[in-house]
Amino acid sequence: MSGEMWRLDVDADRFSVVERAPGTYDLTWETGPNPGYGFTIATSDRNPLSRGRLEEEARGFLRQVDAETGYLE
């Protein structure tokens, strides 16, 4: 799936996901207030992450976002 963009719905939020390299994912917060904002996650062994693990990581990201700014605290 490397290089293909796909959608990840997490509760009421949506992310676009691109596997940039094996085990490296760029997640862009599509429903967030700041266009293009998101995060990258990578595995040290280049093994792929499951959809469930990516959902967990996205929830962790959302828990850290400042409600006023829409950016990480």
mmCIF file as Biopython writes it, N, C-alpha, C and O atoms, coordinates in Angstrom:
data_model
#
loop_
_atom_site.group_PDB
_atom_site.id
_atom_site.type_symbol
_atom_site.label_atom_id
_atom_site.label_alt_id
_atom_site.label_comp_id
_atom_site.label_asym_id
_atom_site.label_entity_id
_atom_site.label_seq_id
_atom_site.pdbx_PDB_ins_code
_atom_site.Cartn_x
_atom_site.Cartn_y
_atom_site.Cartn_z
_atom_site.occupancy
_atom_site.B_iso_or_equiv
_atom_site.auth_seq_id
_atom_site.auth_asym_id
_atom_site.pdbx_PDB_model_num
ATOM 1   N N  . MET A ? 1  ? 0.824   -1.203 0.000  1.0 0.0 1  A 1 
ATOM 2   C CA . MET A ? 1  ? 0.000   0.000  0.000  1.0 0.0 1  A 1 
ATOM 3   C C  . MET A ? 1  ? 0.864   1.262  0.000  1.0 0.0 1  A 1 
ATOM 4   O O  . MET A ? 1  ? 0.335   2.370  0.090  1.0 0.0 1  A 1 
ATOM 5   N N  . SER A ? 2  ? 2.139   1.112  -0.097 1.0 0.0 2  A 1 
ATOM 6   C CA . SER A ? 2  ? 3.053   2.244  -0.023 1.0 0.0 2  A 1 
ATOM 7   C C  . SER A ? 2  ? 2.717   3.305  -1.062 1.0 0.0 2  A 1 
ATOM 8   O O  . SER A ? 2  ? 2.563   3.000  -2.244 1.0 0.0 2  A 1 
ATOM 9   N N  . GLY A ? 3  ? 2.604   4.561  -0.611 1.0 0.0 3  A 1 
ATOM 10  C CA . GLY A ? 3  ? 2.339   5.686  -1.487 1.0 0.0 3  A 1 
ATOM 11  C C  . GLY A ? 3  ? 0.868   5.968  -1.747 1.0 0.0 3  A 1 
ATOM 12  O O  . GLY A ? 3  ? 0.527   7.071  -2.173 1.0 0.0 3  A 1 
ATOM 13  N N  . GLU A ? 4  ? -0.003  5.015  -1.506 1.0 0.0 4  A 1 
ATOM 14  C CA . GLU A ? 4  ? -1.423  5.239  -1.726 1.0 0.0 4  A 1 
ATOM 15  C C  . GLU A ? 4  ? -2.038  5.964  -0.536 1.0 0.0 4  A 1 
ATOM 16  O O  . GLU A ? 4  ? -1.695  5.691  0.614  1.0 0.0 4  A 1 
ATOM 17  N N  . MET A ? 5  ? -2.943  6.883  -0.819 1.0 0.0 5  A 1 
ATOM 18  C CA . MET A ? 5  ? -3.645  7.599  0.244  1.0 0.0 5  A 1 
ATOM 19  C C  . MET A ? 5  ? -4.958  6.888  0.514  1.0 0.0 5  A 1 
ATOM 20  O O  . MET A ? 5  ? -5.663  6.489  -0.413 1.0 0.0 5  A 1 
ATOM 21  N N  . TRP A ? 6  ? -5.283  6.732  1.796  1.0 0.0 6  A 1 
ATOM 22  C CA . TRP A ? 6  ? -6.564  6.143  2.181  1.0 0.0 6  A 1 
ATOM 23  C C  . TRP A ? 6  ? -7.092  6.878  3.401  1.0 0.0 6  A 1 
ATOM 24  O O  . TRP A ? 6  ? -6.349  7.606  4.061  1.0 0.0 6  A 1 
ATOM 25  N N  . ARG A ? 7  ? -8.366  6.692  3.704  1.0 0.0 7  A 1 
ATOM 26  C CA . ARG A ? 7  ? -9.033  7.397  4.797  1.0 0.0 7  A 1 
ATOM 27  C C  . ARG A ? 7  ? -9.095  6.532  6.045  1.0 0.0 7  A 1 
ATOM 28  O O  . ARG A ? 7  ? -9.271  5.316  5.977  1.0 0.0 7  A 1 
ATOM 29  N N  . LEU A ? 8  ? -8.945  7.190  7.177  1.0 0.0 8  A 1 
ATOM 30  C CA . LEU A ? 8  ? -9.063  6.522  8.464  1.0 0.0 8  A 1 
ATOM 31  C C  . LEU A ? 8  ? -10.034 7.345  9.300  1.0 0.0 8  A 1 
ATOM 32  O O  . LEU A ? 8  ? -9.729  8.477  9.675  1.0 0.0 8  A 1 
ATOM 33  N N  . ASP A ? 9  ? -11.200 6.782  9.594  1.0 0.0 9  A 1 
ATOM 34  C CA . ASP A ? 9  ? -12.186 7.446  10.435 1.0 0.0 9  A 1 
ATOM 35  C C  . ASP A ? 9  ? -11.965 7.008  11.875 1.0 0.0 9  A 1 
ATOM 36  O O  . ASP A ? 9  ? -11.933 5.816  12.182 1.0 0.0 9  A 1 
ATOM 37  N N  . VAL A ? 10 ? -11.813 7.997  12.754 1.0 0.0 10 A 1 
ATOM 38  C CA . VAL A ? 10 ? -11.564 7.748  14.173 1.0 0.0 10 A 1 
ATOM 39  C C  . VAL A ? 10 ? -12.588 8.556  14.950 1.0 0.0 10 A 1 
ATOM 40  O O  . VAL A ? 10 ? -12.479 9.777  15.060 1.0 0.0 10 A 1 
ATOM 41  N N  . ASP A ? 11 ? -13.577 7.867  15.486 1.0 0.0 11 A 1 
ATOM 42  C CA . ASP A ? 11 ? -14.678 8.518  16.189 1.0 0.0 11 A 1 
ATOM 43  C C  . ASP A ? 11 ? -15.293 9.552  15.244 1.0 0.0 11 A 1 
ATOM 44  O O  . ASP A ? 11 ? -15.769 9.175  14.173 1.0 0.0 11 A 1 
ATOM 45  N N  . ALA A ? 12 ? -15.303 10.832 15.594 1.0 0.0 12 A 1 
ATOM 46  C CA . ALA A ? 12 ? -15.920 11.843 14.734 1.0 0.0 12 A 1 
ATOM 47  C C  . ALA A ? 12 ? -14.899 12.537 13.829 1.0 0.0 12 A 1 
ATOM 48  O O  . ALA A ? 12 ? -15.234 13.513 13.158 1.0 0.0 12 A 1 
ATOM 49  N N  . ASP A ? 13 ? -13.676 12.049 13.805 1.0 0.0 13 A 1 
ATOM 50  C CA . ASP A ? 13 ? -12.620 12.691 13.022 1.0 0.0 13 A 1 
ATOM 51  C C  . ASP A ? 13 ? -12.178 11.801 11.869 1.0 0.0 13 A 1 
ATOM 52  O O  . ASP A ? 13 ? -12.368 10.585 11.886 1.0 0.0 13 A 1 
ATOM 53  N N  . ARG A ? 14 ? -11.581 12.442 10.866 1.0 0.0 14 A 1 
ATOM 54  C CA . ARG A ? 14 ? -11.091 11.722 9.695  1.0 0.0 14 A 1 
ATOM 55  C C  . ARG A ? 14 ? -9.647  12.146 9.426  1.0 0.0 14 A 1 
ATOM 56  O O  . ARG A ? 14 ? -9.285  13.318 9.520  1.0 0.0 14 A 1 
ATOM 57  N N  . PHE A ? 15 ? -8.849  11.146 9.091  1.0 0.0 15 A 1 
ATOM 58  C CA . PHE A ? 15 ? -7.460  11.363 8.713  1.0 0.0 15 A 1 
ATOM 59  C C  . PHE A ? 15 ? -7.239  10.780 7.329  1.0 0.0 15 A 1 
ATOM 60  O O  . PHE A ? 15 ? -7.843  9.767  6.974  1.0 0.0 15 A 1 
ATOM 61  N N  . SER A ? 16 ? -6.373  11.416 6.543  1.0 0.0 16 A 1 
ATOM 62  C CA . SER A ? 16 ? -5.871  10.770 5.334  1.0 0.0 16 A 1 
ATOM 63  C C  . SER A ? 16 ? -4.528  10.165 5.723  1.0 0.0 16 A 1 
ATOM 64  O O  . SER A ? 16 ? -3.743  10.774 6.449  1.0 0.0 16 A 1 
ATOM 65  N N  . VAL A ? 17 ? -4.281  8.965  5.230  1.0 0.0 17 A 1 
ATOM 66  C CA . VAL A ? 17 ? -3.085  8.211  5.596  1.0 0.0 17 A 1 
ATOM 67  C C  . VAL A ? 17 ? -2.307  7.862  4.336  1.0 0.0 17 A 1 
ATOM 68  O O  . VAL A ? 17 ? -2.875  7.402  3.346  1.0 0.0 17 A 1 
ATOM 69  N N  . VAL A ? 18 ? -1.001  8.088  4.386  1.0 0.0 18 A 1 
ATOM 70  C CA . VAL A ? 18 ? -0.106  7.665  3.310  1.0 0.0 18 A 1 
ATOM 71  C C  . VAL A ? 18 ? 1.040   6.898  3.953  1.0 0.0 18 A 1 
ATOM 72  O O  . VAL A ? 18 ? 1.688   7.392  4.875  1.0 0.0 18 A 1 
ATOM 73  N N  . GLU A ? 19 ? 1.285   5.693  3.464  1.0 0.0 19 A 1 
ATOM 74  C CA . GLU A ? 19 ? 2.463   4.954  3.900  1.0 0.0 19 A 1 
ATOM 75  C C  . GLU A ? 19 ? 3.607   5.409  3.001  1.0 0.0 19 A 1 
ATOM 76  O O  . GLU A ? 19 ? 3.746   4.958  1.864  1.0 0.0 19 A 1 
ATOM 77  N N  . ARG A ? 20 ? 4.414   6.307  3.537  1.0 0.0 20 A 1 
ATOM 78  C CA . ARG A ? 20 ? 5.486   6.943  2.758  1.0 0.0 20 A 1 
ATOM 79  C C  . ARG A ? 20 ? 6.605   5.965  2.422  1.0 0.0 20 A 1 
ATOM 80  O O  . ARG A ? 20 ? 7.180   6.008  1.334  1.0 0.0 20 A 1 
ATOM 81  N N  . ALA A ? 21 ? 6.901   5.097  3.360  1.0 0.0 21 A 1 
ATOM 82  C CA . ALA A ? 21 ? 7.908   4.043  3.202  1.0 0.0 21 A 1 
ATOM 83  C C  . ALA A ? 21 ? 7.417   2.881  4.057  1.0 0.0 21 A 1 
ATOM 84  O O  . ALA A ? 21 ? 6.526   3.072  4.884  1.0 0.0 21 A 1 
ATOM 85  N N  . PRO A ? 22 ? 7.961   1.702  3.886  1.0 0.0 22 A 1 
ATOM 86  C CA . PRO A ? 22 ? 7.505   0.586  4.718  1.0 0.0 22 A 1 
ATOM 87  C C  . PRO A ? 22 ? 7.576   0.927  6.217  1.0 0.0 22 A 1 
ATOM 88  O O  . PRO A ? 22 ? 8.640   1.244  6.748  1.0 0.0 22 A 1 
ATOM 89  N N  . GLY A ? 23 ? 6.426   0.852  6.873  1.0 0.0 23 A 1 
ATOM 90  C CA . GLY A ? 23 ? 6.353   1.130  8.300  1.0 0.0 23 A 1 
ATOM 91  C C  . GLY A ? 23 ? 6.359   2.598  8.685  1.0 0.0 23 A 1 
ATOM 92  O O  . GLY A ? 23 ? 6.426   2.909  9.874  1.0 0.0 23 A 1 
ATOM 93  N N  . THR A ? 24 ? 6.292   3.513  7.726  1.0 0.0 24 A 1 
ATOM 94  C CA . THR A ? 24 ? 6.271   4.961  7.996  1.0 0.0 24 A 1 
ATOM 95  C C  . THR A ? 24 ? 4.986   5.550  7.424  1.0 0.0 24 A 1 
ATOM 96  O O  . THR A ? 24 ? 4.725   5.457  6.224  1.0 0.0 24 A 1 
ATOM 97  N N  . TYR A ? 25 ? 4.189   6.159  8.302  1.0 0.0 25 A 1 
ATOM 98  C CA . TYR A ? 25 ? 2.863   6.653  7.922  1.0 0.0 25 A 1 
ATOM 99  C C  . TYR A ? 25 ? 2.736   8.147  8.222  1.0 0.0 25 A 1 
ATOM 100 O O  . TYR A ? 25 ? 3.096   8.608  9.305  1.0 0.0 25 A 1 
ATOM 101 N N  . ASP A ? 26 ? 2.225   8.887  7.257  1.0 0.0 26 A 1 
ATOM 102 C CA . ASP A ? 26 ? 1.866   10.295 7.440  1.0 0.0 26 A 1 
ATOM 103 C C  . ASP A ? 26 ? 0.353   10.355 7.578  1.0 0.0 26 A 1 
ATOM 104 O O  . ASP A ? 26 ? -0.373  9.925  6.682  1.0 0.0 26 A 1 
ATOM 105 N N  . LEU A ? 27 ? -0.124  10.889 8.698  1.0 0.0 27 A 1 
ATOM 106 C CA . LEU A ? 27 ? -1.559  11.043 8.936  1.0 0.0 27 A 1 
ATOM 107 C C  . LEU A ? 27 ? -1.897  12.524 8.957  1.0 0.0 27 A 1 
ATOM 108 O O  . LEU A ? 27 ? -1.351  13.275 9.765  1.0 0.0 27 A 1 
ATOM 109 N N  . THR A ? 28 ? -2.780  12.942 8.086  1.0 0.0 28 A 1 
ATOM 110 C CA . THR A ? 28 ? -3.224  14.338 8.017  1.0 0.0 28 A 1 
ATOM 111 C C  . THR A ? 28 ? -4.635  14.412 8.564  1.0 0.0 28 A 1 
ATOM 112 O O  . THR A ? 28 ? -5.515  13.668 8.133  1.0 0.0 28 A 1 
ATOM 113 N N  . TRP A ? 29 ? -4.850  15.308 9.511  1.0 0.0 29 A 1 
ATOM 114 C CA . TRP A ? 29 ? -6.127  15.463 10.200 1.0 0.0 29 A 1 
ATOM 115 C C  . TRP A ? 29 ? -7.069  16.262 9.307  1.0 0.0 29 A 1 
ATOM 116 O O  . TRP A ? 29 ? -7.049  17.493 9.334  1.0 0.0 29 A 1 
ATOM 117 N N  . GLU A ? 30 ? -7.876  15.592 8.535  1.0 0.0 30 A 1 
ATOM 118 C CA . GLU A ? 30 ? -8.753  16.233 7.554  1.0 0.0 30 A 1 
ATOM 119 C C  . GLU A ? 30 ? -9.883  17.041 8.189  1.0 0.0 30 A 1 
ATOM 120 O O  . GLU A ? 30 ? -10.313 18.042 7.616  1.0 0.0 30 A 1 
ATOM 121 N N  . THR A ? 31 ? -10.364 16.634 9.340  1.0 0.0 31 A 1 
ATOM 122 C CA . THR A ? 31 ? -11.477 17.332 9.977  1.0 0.0 31 A 1 
ATOM 123 C C  . THR A ? 31 ? -11.012 18.340 11.029 1.0 0.0 31 A 1 
ATOM 124 O O  . THR A ? 31 ? -11.831 18.935 11.729 1.0 0.0 31 A 1 
ATOM 125 N N  . GLY A ? 32 ? -9.714  18.524 11.134 1.0 0.0 32 A 1 
ATOM 126 C CA . GLY A ? 32 ? -9.173  19.480 12.106 1.0 0.0 32 A 1 
ATOM 127 C C  . GLY A ? 32 ? -9.247  20.911 11.596 1.0 0.0 32 A 1 
ATOM 128 O O  . GLY A ? 32 ? -9.508  21.134 10.414 1.0 0.0 32 A 1 
ATOM 129 N N  . PRO A ? 33 ? -9.019  21.882 12.474 1.0 0.0 33 A 1 
ATOM 130 C CA . PRO A ? 33 ? -9.147  23.289 12.103 1.0 0.0 33 A 1 
ATOM 131 C C  . PRO A ? 33 ? -7.958  23.841 11.309 1.0 0.0 33 A 1 
ATOM 132 O O  . PRO A ? 33 ? -8.050  24.937 10.756 1.0 0.0 33 A 1 
ATOM 133 N N  . ASN A ? 34 ? -6.849  23.104 11.242 1.0 0.0 34 A 1 
ATOM 134 C CA . ASN A ? 34 ? -5.641  23.606 10.591 1.0 0.0 34 A 1 
ATOM 135 C C  . ASN A ? 34 ? -5.290  22.733 9.385  1.0 0.0 34 A 1 
ATOM 136 O O  . ASN A ? 34 ? -4.797  21.616 9.547  1.0 0.0 34 A 1 
ATOM 137 N N  . PRO A ? 35 ? -5.543  23.243 8.177  1.0 0.0 35 A 1 
ATOM 138 C CA . PRO A ? 35 ? -5.304  22.453 6.962  1.0 0.0 35 A 1 
ATOM 139 C C  . PRO A ? 35 ? -3.884  21.895 6.913  1.0 0.0 35 A 1 
ATOM 140 O O  . PRO A ? 35 ? -2.911  22.602 7.177  1.0 0.0 35 A 1 
ATOM 141 N N  . GLY A ? 36 ? -3.789  20.616 6.569  1.0 0.0 36 A 1 
ATOM 142 C CA . GLY A ? 36 ? -2.491  19.988 6.409  1.0 0.0 36 A 1 
ATOM 143 C C  . GLY A ? 36 ? -1.821  19.532 7.686  1.0 0.0 36 A 1 
ATOM 144 O O  . GLY A ? 36 ? -0.722  18.981 7.641  1.0 0.0 36 A 1 
ATOM 145 N N  . TYR A ? 37 ? -2.465  19.750 8.836  1.0 0.0 37 A 1 
ATOM 146 C CA . TYR A ? 37 ? -1.859  19.406 10.117 1.0 0.0 37 A 1 
ATOM 147 C C  . TYR A ? 37 ? -2.081  17.939 10.442 1.0 0.0 37 A 1 
ATOM 148 O O  . TYR A ? 37 ? -3.145  17.385 10.168 1.0 0.0 37 A 1 
ATOM 149 N N  . GLY A ? 38 ? -1.077  17.321 11.024 1.0 0.0 38 A 1 
ATOM 150 C CA . GLY A ? 38 ? -1.185  15.926 11.407 1.0 0.0 38 A 1 
ATOM 151 C C  . GLY A ? 38 ? 0.098   15.450 12.046 1.0 0.0 38 A 1 
ATOM 152 O O  . GLY A ? 38 ? 0.785   16.214 12.724 1.0 0.0 38 A 1 
ATOM 153 N N  . PHE A ? 39 ? 0.422   14.186 11.829 1.0 0.0 39 A 1 
ATOM 154 C CA . PHE A ? 39 ? 1.620   13.629 12.442 1.0 0.0 39 A 1 
ATOM 155 C C  . PHE A ? 39 ? 2.128   12.453 11.625 1.0 0.0 39 A 1 
ATOM 156 O O  . PHE A ? 39 ? 1.430   11.930 10.757 1.0 0.0 39 A 1 
ATOM 157 N N  . THR A ? 40 ? 3.354   12.047 11.918 1.0 0.0 40 A 1 
ATOM 158 C CA . THR A ? 40 ? 3.985   10.902 11.277 1.0 0.0 40 A 1 
ATOM 159 C C  . THR A ? 40 ? 4.326   9.887  12.347 1.0 0.0 40 A 1 
ATOM 160 O O  . THR A ? 40 ? 4.732   10.250 13.450 1.0 0.0 40 A 1 
ATOM 161 N N  . ILE A ? 41 ? 4.162   8.625  12.025 1.0 0.0 41 A 1 
ATOM 162 C CA . ILE A ? 41 ? 4.544   7.546  12.925 1.0 0.0 41 A 1 
ATOM 163 C C  . ILE A ? 41 ? 5.327   6.529  12.101 1.0 0.0 41 A 1 
ATOM 164 O O  . ILE A ? 41 ? 5.032   6.291  10.930 1.0 0.0 41 A 1 
ATOM 165 N N  . ALA A ? 42 ? 6.338   5.933  12.748 1.0 0.0 42 A 1 
ATOM 166 C CA . ALA A ? 42 ? 7.156   4.938  12.051 1.0 0.0 42 A 1 
ATOM 167 C C  . ALA A ? 42 ? 7.531   3.816  13.010 1.0 0.0 42 A 1 
ATOM 168 O O  . ALA A ? 42 ? 7.657   4.024  14.216 1.0 0.0 42 A 1 
ATOM 169 N N  . THR A ? 43 ? 7.702   2.641  12.457 1.0 0.0 43 A 1 
ATOM 170 C CA . THR A ? 43 ? 8.178   1.510  13.237 1.0 0.0 43 A 1 
ATOM 171 C C  . THR A ? 43 ? 9.689   1.389  13.033 1.0 0.0 43 A 1 
ATOM 172 O O  . THR A ? 43 ? 10.202  1.691  11.955 1.0 0.0 43 A 1 
ATOM 173 N N  . SER A ? 44 ? 10.382  0.954  14.053 1.0 0.0 44 A 1 
ATOM 174 C CA . SER A ? 44 ? 11.837  0.833  13.943 1.0 0.0 44 A 1 
ATOM 175 C C  . SER A ? 44 ? 12.259  -0.330 13.055 1.0 0.0 44 A 1 
ATOM 176 O O  . SER A ? 44 ? 13.354  -0.317 12.491 1.0 0.0 44 A 1 
ATOM 177 N N  . ASP A ? 45 ? 11.391  -1.339 12.928 1.0 0.0 45 A 1 
ATOM 178 C CA . ASP A ? 45 ? 11.736  -2.508 12.122 1.0 0.0 45 A 1 
ATOM 179 C C  . ASP A ? 45 ? 11.100  -2.501 10.729 1.0 0.0 45 A 1 
ATOM 180 O O  . ASP A ? 45 ? 11.213  -3.475 9.986  1.0 0.0 45 A 1 
ATOM 181 N N  . ARG A ? 46 ? 10.434  -1.401 10.383 1.0 0.0 46 A 1 
ATOM 182 C CA . ARG A ? 46 ? 9.802   -1.207 9.079  1.0 0.0 46 A 1 
ATOM 183 C C  . ARG A ? 46 ? 8.611   -2.123 8.834  1.0 0.0 46 A 1 
ATOM 184 O O  . ARG A ? 46 ? 8.119   -2.204 7.708  1.0 0.0 46 A 1 
ATOM 185 N N  . ASN A ? 47 ? 8.138   -2.817 9.870  1.0 0.0 47 A 1 
ATOM 186 C CA . ASN A ? 47 ? 6.951   -3.650 9.728  1.0 0.0 47 A 1 
ATOM 187 C C  . ASN A ? 47 ? 5.711   -2.775 9.682  1.0 0.0 47 A 1 
ATOM 188 O O  . ASN A ? 47 ? 5.679   -1.728 10.328 1.0 0.0 47 A 1 
ATOM 189 N N  . PRO A ? 48 ? 4.699   -3.173 8.944  1.0 0.0 48 A 1 
ATOM 190 C CA . PRO A ? 48 ? 3.480   -2.369 8.842  1.0 0.0 48 A 1 
ATOM 191 C C  . PRO A ? 48 ? 2.701   -2.351 10.153 1.0 0.0 48 A 1 
ATOM 192 O O  . PRO A ? 48 ? 2.794   -3.270 10.966 1.0 0.0 48 A 1 
ATOM 193 N N  . LEU A ? 49 ? 1.934   -1.284 10.334 1.0 0.0 49 A 1 
ATOM 194 C CA . LEU A ? 49 ? 1.032   -1.167 11.477 1.0 0.0 49 A 1 
ATOM 195 C C  . LEU A ? 49 ? -0.365  -1.566 11.046 1.0 0.0 49 A 1 
ATOM 196 O O  . LEU A ? 49 ? -0.760  -1.336 9.903  1.0 0.0 49 A 1 
ATOM 197 N N  . SER A ? 50 ? -1.107  -2.158 11.955 1.0 0.0 50 A 1 
ATOM 198 C CA . SER A ? 50 ? -2.489  -2.514 11.661 1.0 0.0 50 A 1 
ATOM 199 C C  . SER A ? 50 ? -3.361  -1.263 11.659 1.0 0.0 50 A 1 
ATOM 200 O O  . SER A ? 50 ? -2.981  -0.222 12.195 1.0 0.0 50 A 1 
ATOM 201 N N  . ARG A ? 51 ? -4.510  -1.382 11.059 1.0 0.0 51 A 1 
ATOM 202 C CA . ARG A ? 51 ? -5.482  -0.276 11.065 1.0 0.0 51 A 1 
ATOM 203 C C  . ARG A ? 51 ? -5.856  0.075  12.508 1.0 0.0 51 A 1 
ATOM 204 O O  . ARG A ? 51 ? -5.976  1.251  12.851 1.0 0.0 51 A 1 
ATOM 205 N N  . GLY A ? 52 ? -6.040  -0.951 13.356 1.0 0.0 52 A 1 
ATOM 206 C CA . GLY A ? 52 ? -6.367  -0.706 14.758 1.0 0.0 52 A 1 
ATOM 207 C C  . GLY A ? 52 ? -5.285  0.080  15.474 1.0 0.0 52 A 1 
ATOM 208 O O  . GLY A ? 52 ? -5.591  0.967  16.271 1.0 0.0 52 A 1 
ATOM 209 N N  . ARG A ? 53 ? -4.032  -0.228 15.206 1.0 0.0 53 A 1 
ATOM 210 C CA . ARG A ? 53 ? -2.925  0.492  15.837 1.0 0.0 53 A 1 
ATOM 211 C C  . ARG A ? 53 ? -2.886  1.936  15.359 1.0 0.0 53 A 1 
ATOM 212 O O  . ARG A ? 53 ? -2.634  2.844  16.151 1.0 0.0 53 A 1 
ATOM 213 N N  . LEU A ? 54 ? -3.133  2.156  14.070 1.0 0.0 54 A 1 
ATOM 214 C CA . LEU A ? 54 ? -3.179  3.529  13.554 1.0 0.0 54 A 1 
ATOM 215 C C  . LEU A ? 54 ? -4.327  4.312  14.188 1.0 0.0 54 A 1 
ATOM 216 O O  . LEU A ? 54 ? -4.180  5.500  14.473 1.0 0.0 54 A 1 
ATOM 217 N N  . GLU A ? 55 ? -5.462  3.662  14.409 1.0 0.0 55 A 1 
ATOM 218 C CA . GLU A ? 55 ? -6.582  4.320  15.093 1.0 0.0 55 A 1 
ATOM 219 C C  . GLU A ? 55 ? -6.181  4.707  16.516 1.0 0.0 55 A 1 
ATOM 220 O O  . GLU A ? 55 ? -6.498  5.807  16.968 1.0 0.0 55 A 1 
ATOM 221 N N  . GLU A ? 56 ? -5.489  3.815  17.225 1.0 0.0 56 A 1 
ATOM 222 C CA . GLU A ? 56 ? -5.018  4.126  18.577 1.0 0.0 56 A 1 
ATOM 223 C C  . GLU A ? 56 ? -4.083  5.336  18.569 1.0 0.0 56 A 1 
ATOM 224 O O  . GLU A ? 56 ? -4.195  6.222  19.417 1.0 0.0 56 A 1 
ATOM 225 N N  . GLU A ? 57 ? -3.176  5.366  17.620 1.0 0.0 57 A 1 
ATOM 226 C CA . GLU A ? 57 ? -2.225  6.479  17.528 1.0 0.0 57 A 1 
ATOM 227 C C  . GLU A ? 57 ? -2.954  7.788  17.221 1.0 0.0 57 A 1 
ATOM 228 O O  . GLU A ? 57 ? -2.615  8.834  17.774 1.0 0.0 57 A 1 
ATOM 229 N N  . ALA A ? 58 ? -3.949  7.730  16.347 1.0 0.0 58 A 1 
ATOM 230 C CA . ALA A ? 58 ? -4.720  8.934  16.024 1.0 0.0 58 A 1 
ATOM 231 C C  . ALA A ? 58 ? -5.490  9.426  17.246 1.0 0.0 58 A 1 
ATOM 232 O O  . ALA A ? 58 ? -5.560  10.633 17.481 1.0 0.0 58 A 1 
ATOM 233 N N  . ARG A ? 59 ? -6.062  8.520  18.021 1.0 0.0 59 A 1 
ATOM 234 C CA . ARG A ? 59 ? -6.762  8.924  19.249 1.0 0.0 59 A 1 
ATOM 235 C C  . ARG A ? 59 ? -5.796  9.564  20.236 1.0 0.0 59 A 1 
ATOM 236 O O  . ARG A ? 59 ? -6.138  10.552 20.886 1.0 0.0 59 A 1 
ATOM 237 N N  . GLY A ? 60 ? -4.602  9.015  20.353 1.0 0.0 60 A 1 
ATOM 238 C CA . GLY A ? 60 ? -3.594  9.611  21.222 1.0 0.0 60 A 1 
ATOM 239 C C  . GLY A ? 60 ? -3.219  11.011 20.780 1.0 0.0 60 A 1 
ATOM 240 O O  . GLY A ? 60 ? -3.049  11.905 21.609 1.0 0.0 60 A 1 
ATOM 241 N N  . PHE A ? 61 ? -3.088  11.204 19.478 1.0 0.0 61 A 1 
ATOM 242 C CA . PHE A ? 61 ? -2.812  12.531 18.919 1.0 0.0 61 A 1 
ATOM 243 C C  . PHE A ? 61 ? -3.938  13.496 19.283 1.0 0.0 61 A 1 
ATOM 244 O O  . PHE A ? 61 ? -3.682  14.607 19.747 1.0 0.0 61 A 1 
ATOM 245 N N  . LEU A ? 62 ? -5.180  13.072 19.074 1.0 0.0 62 A 1 
ATOM 246 C CA . LEU A ? 62 ? -6.327  13.945 19.340 1.0 0.0 62 A 1 
ATOM 247 C C  . LEU A ? 62 ? -6.429  14.316 20.818 1.0 0.0 62 A 1 
ATOM 248 O O  . LEU A ? 62 ? -6.837  15.431 21.144 1.0 0.0 62 A 1 
ATOM 249 N N  . ARG A ? 63 ? -6.068  13.404 21.713 1.0 0.0 63 A 1 
ATOM 250 C CA . ARG A ? 63 ? -6.103  13.709 23.153 1.0 0.0 63 A 1 
ATOM 251 C C  . ARG A ? 63 ? -5.108  14.811 23.523 1.0 0.0 63 A 1 
ATOM 252 O O  . ARG A ? 63 ? -5.300  15.514 24.515 1.0 0.0 63 A 1 
ATOM 253 N N  . GLN A ? 64 ? -4.062  14.961 22.740 1.0 0.0 64 A 1 
ATOM 254 C CA . GLN A ? 64 ? -3.019  15.948 23.042 1.0 0.0 64 A 1 
ATOM 255 C C  . GLN A ? 64 ? -3.260  17.316 22.398 1.0 0.0 64 A 1 
ATOM 256 O O  . GLN A ? 64 ? -2.539  18.272 22.685 1.0 0.0 64 A 1 
ATOM 257 N N  . VAL A ? 65 ? -4.258  17.412 21.540 1.0 0.0 65 A 1 
ATOM 258 C CA . VAL A ? 65 ? -4.511  18.665 20.808 1.0 0.0 65 A 1 
ATOM 259 C C  . VAL A ? 65 ? -5.176  19.674 21.730 1.0 0.0 65 A 1 
ATOM 260 O O  . VAL A ? 65 ? -6.123  19.353 22.449 1.0 0.0 65 A 1 
ATOM 261 N N  . ASP A ? 66 ? -4.667  20.889 21.698 1.0 0.0 66 A 1 
ATOM 262 C CA . ASP A ? 66 ? -5.248  22.014 22.443 1.0 0.0 66 A 1 
ATOM 263 C C  . ASP A ? 66 ? -6.539  22.429 21.734 1.0 0.0 66 A 1 
ATOM 264 O O  . ASP A ? 66 ? -6.527  22.737 20.542 1.0 0.0 66 A 1 
ATOM 265 N N  . ALA A ? 67 ? -7.648  22.436 22.471 1.0 0.0 67 A 1 
ATOM 266 C CA . ALA A ? 67 ? -8.957  22.744 21.889 1.0 0.0 67 A 1 
ATOM 267 C C  . ALA A ? 67 ? -9.024  24.170 21.320 1.0 0.0 67 A 1 
ATOM 268 O O  . ALA A ? 67 ? -9.771  24.420 20.374 1.0 0.0 67 A 1 
ATOM 269 N N  . GLU A ? 68 ? -8.265  25.086 21.880 1.0 0.0 68 A 1 
ATOM 270 C CA . GLU A ? 68 ? -8.315  26.474 21.415 1.0 0.0 68 A 1 
ATOM 271 C C  . GLU A ? 68 ? -7.520  26.692 20.133 1.0 0.0 68 A 1 
ATOM 272 O O  . GLU A ? 68 ? -7.964  27.421 19.246 1.0 0.0 68 A 1 
ATOM 273 N N  . THR A ? 69 ? -6.343  26.064 20.026 1.0 0.0 69 A 1 
ATOM 274 C CA . THR A ? 69 ? -5.479  26.304 18.879 1.0 0.0 69 A 1 
ATOM 275 C C  . THR A ? 69 ? -5.608  25.247 17.785 1.0 0.0 69 A 1 
ATOM 276 O O  . THR A ? 69 ? -5.336  25.521 16.616 1.0 0.0 69 A 1 
ATOM 277 N N  . GLY A ? 70 ? -6.022  24.044 18.167 1.0 0.0 70 A 1 
ATOM 278 C CA . GLY A ? 70 ? -6.068  22.952 17.200 1.0 0.0 70 A 1 
ATOM 279 C C  . GLY A ? 70 ? -4.708  22.345 16.928 1.0 0.0 70 A 1 
ATOM 280 O O  . GLY A ? 70 ? -4.560  21.530 16.017 1.0 0.0 70 A 1 
ATOM 281 N N  . TYR A ? 71 ? -3.717  22.734 17.707 1.0 0.0 71 A 1 
ATOM 282 C CA . TYR A ? 71 ? -2.360  22.177 17.588 1.0 0.0 71 A 1 
ATOM 283 C C  . TYR A ? 71 ? -2.019  21.416 18.857 1.0 0.0 71 A 1 
ATOM 284 O O  . TYR A ? 71 ? -2.691  21.569 19.877 1.0 0.0 71 A 1 
ATOM 285 N N  . LEU A ? 72 ? -0.971  20.593 18.797 1.0 0.0 72 A 1 
ATOM 286 C CA . LEU A ? 72 ? -0.527  19.889 20.000 1.0 0.0 72 A 1 
ATOM 287 C C  . LEU A ? 72 ? -0.201  20.888 21.096 1.0 0.0 72 A 1 
ATOM 288 O O  . LEU A ? 72 ? 0.315   21.975 20.836 1.0 0.0 72 A 1 
ATOM 289 N N  . GLU A ? 73 ? -0.511  20.499 22.331 1.0 0.0 73 A 1 
ATOM 290 C CA . GLU A ? 73 ? -0.269  21.387 23.472 1.0 0.0 73 A 1 
ATOM 291 C C  . GLU A ? 73 ? 1.191   21.700 23.630 1.0 0.0 73 A 1 
ATOM 292 O O  . GLU A ? 73 ? 1.570   22.435 24.542 1.0 0.0 73 A 1 
#
